[in-house]
Structures are given as C-alpha cells and as structure tokens.
Amino acid sequence: MTRRPGVTWAPTSVPEIRRRWCDALDAVIERHSAGLITQPGTGRPADGVRLRRLQAQLATTIEVMKAETEALRDAEMYWVARDMVDVARDAAGTLPEWTPDIAAPCRNGLLCWAKPAGTVPYGPAKTATTAVPWDGVWWWTRPDGRLQVSPASRFVQRPELLEPYQVSTPLWAAHTIVVDPTRPRTEEANGTEDMHPFVSVVGAAWLLMGQPGVTETRSIHDRPASGPPVGARPSLSASTTPAVTIVELRRPIRGPHDAPAQESARSFSRRWWVGGHWRQQACGPHLGQRRPTWIAPHVKGPPGTPLTTDKVYLWRR
C-alpha cells in the first residue's frame, strides 16, 4: 500500500480529500477488475459455469462502483464550521418529519464536519460490531432516483479497518444506506427498527444550511496546483476551480437581550430564554409540502428586567 503525506483537515483541503478518496476507489476497482480475467485451466465444465457466473456478478459490481466514483468526483463540496456542528447535532434531537428531496442542498454532495459529529456504525447498523468517528457524509441521487447516503470517517483511531482495502485515503465510507428522497423521513423521530440516528443530523444540517437567518455561507476556491502528478487522472479540467462552501453560524442581528418593541410594551416583569425549536413551514406546489424551519434560541421580554435564567440552551459562541 502506497503511503501519501497526510492532508490537513481544513476547508481548503476538501478538494484534495475528495480526489484522494476517488483515487482509492479507483484502486479498488482496478484490483476487482483483475478478477474478470479468465485464466486457462483444466477444470470441470461446471467450474467454468460457476466462474462465468461469478465474473458476471463482479462485472455488475464494478460498474456500480465506477458510477459511484464518478458521482463522488463531481460532488459539490461543503465544510461545516465547529459551531454549526453543535447546532446541527442539538437540532437533530427534535427534528420533526422532513423530506430529503426538499431539504438536500444539491443532488450530489460531500460534506465534511470541522469536528466529528459523533460516531457511526462501521458496516450495516444491524450487524456492526464497532463504531468510528463521523467526520463527513457523501450523498448522491442514483439513476434510479434513490438517494444513497454514506457517512464517512477519517479512521484516525482505527486505521486497521482500512487495511483489507489496501488503500490510503483521508476519508472512507463507514457504511451506506439508500432511501426514497420523496418520502417523508419519520423513522428516526419514531424510533423504528429502520432508524439511522445519523440521518437526523444530516437532515438538520441540510435544513439549517438553507436558512439565511441561522447560517451564513461563503465560497472558497482550491488553490491552483502546479500540475497533476505523473499518471494521475485529472478530476476536473484545467480551467475549472473546485469550490468549497463553508457553512457557519450566523451572528444574531439583534443583541441577545434585545426584544421587539411590542413585547417591551407589555407588562412583563422578567426576560426569559426561548429554546431552539422547529416549526413546519408550508412550501412546494400549492403549499402542499412541509419544510422544517429552525427557530434559533433567543431572549424575550422587556429590556432591563431580570433574566429568569442565565442558561443558553443552544446558541454557542
């Protein structure tokens, strides 16, 4: 296994992280493709039939892997700042019914957390025997319309889990799930057997990313390279500069102790914290769909009156 220098975990590194992940997938595909080469032998006819059947299955798997790699290579890139990681995790705990097709910022994206957003099972949740830090997530809309979501880890604490793949990559999928993007997601809120706790965090992050009142975004571009390494496969044309969208927590427009004029006019004798919560907002054709909207924590009540508690439930600085 060829060792490459480590990649700094930072917004400017996301294009390189994506490139190396794709390179690792290409290496796995190349090794699998070697299994399609038929070696001459003197086995029984039944063995030949079995071999051709296995090769057909392997060829199908390789085509799927190639499609996934091309999708990752073209994924839009996001970096979620540390404060936003906390907000997304906390908001996910009360996320109501939501629809991936409405919430997702794009059909194909790679999102990296500035710090781990928790842990995820390594392998299918029902059979996994260990968990790994959750450092990113990649999703893409497949040709059949289904949404494929893969939480990913840097495997810093468990590098031995990558050894069977014989790759060196700064990010690798821990497992993959496939969902219907048009069907409202209720499994996590209801705690059913089909729930995936990480999906609520992804949904909360997607929804918050689309709310200018809670988040602000800015775009950075990959620094121009001196040229691709010899033999490297260029992921983008020379005239294209990969962009990374940084998602950060927006600073409140009003001071935390300000209150609207109409509230100040009421006969309130104290101020109080209103915790962050979700509100279903009508959207879509004929307002027939619902998009959860996050109401950020804030102080209500007339200025100058005592505050009932000094605890801020969610808005971290």
C-alpha positions as CSV (number, residue, x, y, z in Angstrom):
1,M,0.0,0.0,0.0
2,T,1.5,3.3,-1.1
3,R,1.7,5.9,1.7
4,R,0.9,9.5,0.9
5,P,1.5,12.6,3.1
6,G,-1.4,13.4,5.4
7,V,-4.0,16.0,4.5
8,T,-4.7,18.9,6.8
9,W,-8.3,18.7,8.0
10,A,-9.5,22.1,6.8
11,P,-11.9,23.7,4.3
12,T,-9.1,24.3,1.8
13,S,-8.3,20.6,1.8
14,V,-11.7,19.3,0.9
15,P,-11.0,19.1,-2.9
16,E,-7.8,17.1,-2.1
17,I,-9.7,14.9,0.3
18,R,-12.2,14.2,-2.4
19,R,-9.5,13.5,-5.0
20,R,-7.7,11.0,-2.8
21,W,-10.9,9.2,-1.9
22,C,-11.7,8.8,-5.6
23,D,-8.2,7.6,-6.2
24,A,-8.6,5.0,-3.5
25,L,-11.9,3.8,-5.1
26,D,-10.2,3.6,-8.5
27,A,-7.5,1.4,-7.0
28,V,-10.2,-0.9,-5.5
29,I,-11.9,-1.1,-8.9
30,E,-8.7,-1.9,-10.6
31,R,-8.0,-4.8,-8.3
32,H,-11.5,-6.1,-8.7
33,S,-11.2,-5.9,-12.5
34,A,-8.3,-8.3,-12.4
35,G,-10.8,-10.9,-11.3
36,L,-12.5,-10.7,-14.7
37,I,-9.5,-12.1,-16.5
38,T,-10.1,-15.7,-17.2
39,Q,-7.1,-18.0,-16.7
40,P,-6.8,-21.1,-18.8
41,G,-7.3,-24.3,-16.8
42,T,-8.4,-27.9,-17.0
43,G,-11.3,-27.7,-14.5
44,R,-14.7,-29.4,-14.9
45,P,-17.3,-27.7,-17.1
46,A,-19.4,-27.0,-14.0
47,D,-16.5,-25.0,-12.6
48,G,-16.4,-22.9,-15.8
49,V,-20.1,-22.1,-15.5
50,R,-19.7,-21.1,-11.9
51,L,-16.7,-18.9,-12.8
52,R,-18.6,-17.1,-15.5
53,R,-21.5,-16.5,-13.1
54,L,-19.2,-15.0,-10.5
55,Q,-17.5,-12.9,-13.2
56,A,-20.8,-11.6,-14.3
57,Q,-21.7,-10.6,-10.8
58,L,-18.3,-9.0,-10.3
59,A,-18.7,-7.0,-13.6
60,T,-22.0,-5.6,-12.3
61,T,-20.4,-4.7,-9.0
62,I,-17.6,-2.9,-10.8
63,E,-20.0,-0.9,-12.9
64,V,-21.8,0.2,-9.8
65,M,-18.5,1.2,-8.2
66,K,-17.5,3.2,-11.2
67,A,-20.8,5.1,-11.2
68,E,-20.4,5.9,-7.5
69,T,-16.8,7.1,-8.0
70,E,-17.8,9.4,-10.9
71,A,-20.6,10.8,-8.7
72,L,-18.2,11.5,-5.8
73,R,-15.7,13.1,-8.3
74,D,-18.4,15.6,-9.3
75,A,-19.9,16.1,-5.8
76,E,-20.5,19.7,-4.6
77,M,-18.3,20.3,-1.5
78,Y,-19.3,21.7,1.9
79,W,-17.4,22.4,5.1
80,V,-19.4,22.8,8.3
81,A,-17.8,25.0,10.9
82,R,-17.4,23.8,14.5
83,D,-20.3,25.9,16.0
84,M,-22.6,24.6,13.2
85,V,-21.7,21.0,14.0
86,D,-23.0,21.6,17.6
87,V,-26.2,23.3,16.3
88,A,-27.0,20.5,13.8
89,R,-26.5,17.8,16.4
90,D,-28.7,19.6,19.0
91,A,-31.4,20.5,16.5
92,A,-31.5,16.9,15.2
93,G,-32.8,15.7,18.6
94,T,-36.1,17.4,18.0
95,L,-36.3,17.3,14.2
96,P,-39.9,16.6,13.1
97,E,-40.9,14.8,9.9
98,W,-38.9,16.0,6.9
99,T,-38.4,15.1,3.3
100,P,-34.8,14.6,1.9
101,D,-35.8,15.8,-1.5
102,I,-36.9,19.2,0.0
103,A,-34.0,19.5,2.5
104,A,-30.9,18.5,0.5
105,P,-28.9,21.4,-0.9
106,C,-28.0,19.5,-4.0
107,R,-28.4,16.1,-5.6
108,N,-24.8,15.1,-5.1
109,G,-22.6,16.5,-2.3
110,L,-19.7,15.8,0.0
111,L,-19.9,17.4,3.4
112,C,-17.0,17.5,6.0
113,W,-17.5,18.3,9.7
114,A,-14.9,20.6,11.2
115,K,-15.0,18.2,14.2
116,P,-16.6,14.8,14.5
117,A,-20.4,14.9,14.6
118,G,-20.5,11.8,16.8
119,T,-19.9,8.2,15.8
120,V,-21.5,5.9,13.2
121,P,-21.5,2.1,12.9
122,Y,-18.8,0.6,10.8
123,G,-20.8,-1.6,8.5
124,P,-24.5,-2.1,8.4
125,A,-26.1,-0.9,11.7
126,K,-27.8,-4.2,12.4
127,T,-24.6,-6.2,12.2
128,A,-21.9,-3.7,13.1
129,T,-19.6,-4.6,16.0
130,T,-17.7,-1.3,16.2
131,A,-18.2,2.4,15.7
132,V,-15.9,5.0,14.2
133,P,-15.8,8.8,14.5
134,W,-18.1,10.5,12.0
135,D,-16.1,13.1,10.0
136,G,-18.2,13.6,6.9
137,V,-21.0,12.4,4.7
138,W,-21.4,11.9,1.0
139,W,-24.8,11.6,-0.8
140,W,-25.8,11.3,-4.4
141,T,-29.0,10.7,-6.3
142,R,-28.7,7.5,-8.3
143,P,-30.0,6.9,-11.8
144,D,-33.0,5.0,-10.3
145,G,-34.0,8.1,-8.3
146,R,-33.0,6.7,-4.9
147,L,-30.8,8.7,-2.6
148,Q,-27.6,7.0,-1.4
149,V,-26.1,8.4,1.8
150,S,-22.7,7.3,3.1
151,P,-21.4,8.6,6.5
152,A,-17.6,8.6,6.4
153,S,-14.7,8.5,8.8
154,R,-11.0,9.5,8.8
155,F,-10.2,6.2,10.6
156,V,-7.5,8.0,12.6
157,Q,-8.2,5.9,15.7
158,R,-8.9,2.6,13.7
159,P,-6.5,2.6,10.7
160,E,-6.5,-1.2,10.7
161,L,-10.1,-1.2,9.4
162,L,-8.9,0.1,6.1
163,E,-6.2,-2.5,5.6
164,P,-8.4,-5.0,3.8
165,Y,-9.0,-2.4,1.1
166,Q,-5.2,-1.8,0.7
167,V,-5.8,2.0,0.3
168,S,-4.5,5.2,1.9
169,T,-7.2,7.8,1.9
170,P,-8.1,10.7,4.3
171,L,-11.8,9.8,4.2
172,W,-13.7,6.5,3.6
173,A,-17.3,5.4,3.9
174,A,-18.2,3.6,7.1
175,H,-21.4,2.2,5.5
176,T,-24.1,3.1,3.0
177,I,-27.9,3.4,3.2
178,V,-30.4,4.0,0.4
179,V,-33.6,5.9,0.9
180,D,-36.5,7.2,-1.1
181,P,-35.9,11.0,-1.2
182,T,-39.6,11.8,-1.9
183,R,-40.9,10.0,1.2
184,P,-41.1,12.0,4.5
185,R,-38.5,10.7,6.9
186,T,-40.1,9.6,10.2
187,E,-38.1,6.5,11.2
188,E,-35.7,8.5,13.5
189,A,-38.3,10.6,15.2
190,N,-40.5,7.5,15.8
191,G,-37.6,5.2,16.9
192,T,-38.5,2.4,14.5
193,E,-36.2,-0.5,13.6
194,D,-35.3,1.2,10.3
195,M,-34.0,4.3,12.0
196,H,-30.4,5.6,11.4
197,P,-29.6,8.3,14.0
198,F,-27.1,9.9,11.8
199,V,-29.8,10.7,9.2
200,S,-31.4,13.2,11.6
201,V,-28.1,15.1,12.0
202,V,-27.7,15.1,8.2
203,G,-31.3,16.4,7.7
204,A,-30.9,19.1,10.4
205,A,-27.7,20.2,8.8
206,W,-29.3,20.4,5.3
207,L,-32.2,22.3,6.6
208,L,-30.1,24.8,8.6
209,M,-27.9,25.3,5.6
210,G,-30.9,26.7,3.7
211,Q,-31.9,29.2,6.4
212,P,-30.1,32.5,6.0
213,G,-31.3,33.6,9.4
214,V,-29.4,30.9,11.1
215,T,-26.4,30.2,8.9
216,E,-24.2,32.1,6.5
217,T,-22.2,30.6,3.7
218,R,-19.2,31.7,1.7
219,S,-17.3,30.0,-1.0
220,I,-13.6,29.4,-1.2
221,H,-11.7,28.0,-4.2
222,D,-9.0,25.4,-4.4
223,R,-5.5,26.9,-4.8
224,P,-4.2,26.3,-8.4
225,A,-1.8,23.4,-8.5
226,S,1.5,23.4,-10.4
227,G,0.3,20.4,-12.3
228,P,-1.1,16.9,-11.8
229,P,1.2,14.2,-10.7
230,V,2.6,11.9,-13.4
231,G,0.0,9.3,-14.3
232,A,-2.7,11.0,-12.2
233,R,-6.2,11.1,-13.5
234,P,-7.5,14.7,-13.6
235,S,-10.8,15.1,-11.9
236,L,-11.6,18.5,-13.4
237,S,-10.5,20.4,-16.5
238,A,-7.6,22.8,-16.1
239,S,-10.0,25.8,-16.4
240,T,-12.3,24.7,-13.6
241,T,-11.5,25.5,-10.0
242,P,-13.2,23.4,-7.4
243,A,-15.3,25.5,-4.9
244,V,-16.0,24.6,-1.2
245,T,-19.0,26.1,0.5
246,I,-18.3,26.9,4.2
247,V,-21.3,26.8,6.4
248,E,-21.1,28.9,9.6
249,L,-23.4,30.0,12.4
250,R,-24.7,33.5,11.7
251,R,-24.3,36.1,14.3
252,P,-27.6,37.4,15.7
253,I,-28.7,40.6,14.1
254,R,-30.1,41.8,17.4
255,G,-28.3,41.7,20.7
256,P,-29.1,38.7,22.8
257,H,-31.0,40.8,25.3
258,D,-33.0,42.9,22.8
259,A,-36.7,42.4,22.4
260,P,-39.2,43.7,19.9
261,A,-41.0,47.0,20.7
262,Q,-44.4,45.3,21.0
263,E,-43.0,42.9,23.7
264,S,-41.4,45.8,25.6
265,A,-44.8,47.5,25.8
266,R,-46.4,44.5,27.6
267,S,-46.5,44.2,31.3
268,F,-43.7,41.6,31.5
269,S,-41.6,41.9,34.6
270,R,-38.9,39.5,33.5
271,R,-37.0,38.3,30.5
272,W,-36.7,34.6,29.6
273,W,-34.9,32.3,27.2
274,V,-36.8,30.7,24.4
275,G,-35.1,27.4,23.4
276,G,-34.4,26.5,19.8
277,H,-37.2,24.6,18.2
278,W,-38.5,23.5,14.8
279,R,-41.6,24.9,13.0
280,Q,-43.2,23.3,10.0
281,Q,-43.3,25.8,7.1
282,A,-45.5,25.3,4.1
283,C,-43.7,25.1,0.8
284,G,-43.8,23.4,-2.6
285,P,-46.6,23.3,-5.2
286,H,-49.8,24.8,-3.7
287,L,-48.0,24.9,-0.4
288,G,-48.8,21.2,-0.1
289,Q,-45.4,20.2,1.4
290,R,-43.7,21.0,4.7
291,R,-40.1,22.1,5.3
292,P,-39.0,22.2,9.0
293,T,-37.6,25.6,9.8
294,W,-35.3,26.1,12.8
295,I,-36.2,28.9,15.2
296,A,-32.9,29.8,17.0
297,P,-32.8,30.4,20.7
298,H,-33.4,34.0,21.8
299,V,-34.3,36.1,24.8
300,K,-37.8,37.5,25.1
301,G,-39.1,40.2,27.4
302,P,-38.6,43.9,28.1
303,P,-35.0,45.2,28.3
304,G,-33.7,45.9,31.8
305,T,-35.9,43.4,33.6
306,P,-34.3,40.4,35.4
307,L,-33.5,37.3,33.4
308,T,-35.1,34.2,34.8
309,T,-32.1,32.0,33.9
310,D,-28.7,32.6,32.5
311,K,-28.6,29.3,30.6
312,V,-28.3,29.4,26.9
313,Y,-29.8,26.2,25.6
314,L,-28.3,26.0,22.1
315,W,-26.6,29.1,20.7
316,R,-23.0,28.5,21.4
317,R,-20.1,31.0,20.8
